[in-house]
Amino acid sequence: MPFLRTSNPAMLNSEFHPLAARELMDAVDHYESLAPGKGLELARQVQESIHRICEFPESVPVTRGQVRSLLIQPSTRWHFTLHYRVKPGCVRILAFAHQNRSPFYWLRRM
């Protein structure tokens, strides 16, 4: 999926942990199977969120150690959080987590 990696000289690049990429693709597929277009809407919202964190990576609060967590908006429609870490020149997406899933299951990915 093209939004799994960004490349723009004015902002940081992004990369997904392979399991985070799988989580996102599974969620998009699931919502697309419920209603055509709904999965693509989620994918667009995630792409916008990733663009925002690549442009302003430290604007999101730290939630654990060096990990920052951004709720996908609108949070009343999407119940997902992007957990990421800022590394030199890169934003590493550690998890695309559903908010009802066990918290911090993804910590080993750091």
PyMOL commands that set and color helices and strands:
alter all, ss='L'
color gray80, all
select helices_A, chain A and resi 2-4+18-34+38-55+57-59+107-109
alter helices_A, ss='H'
color red, helices_A
select strands_A, chain A and resi 13-16+62-64+67-71+80-87+90-98
alter strands_A, ss='S'
color yellow, strands_A
deselect
rebuild
show_as cartoon
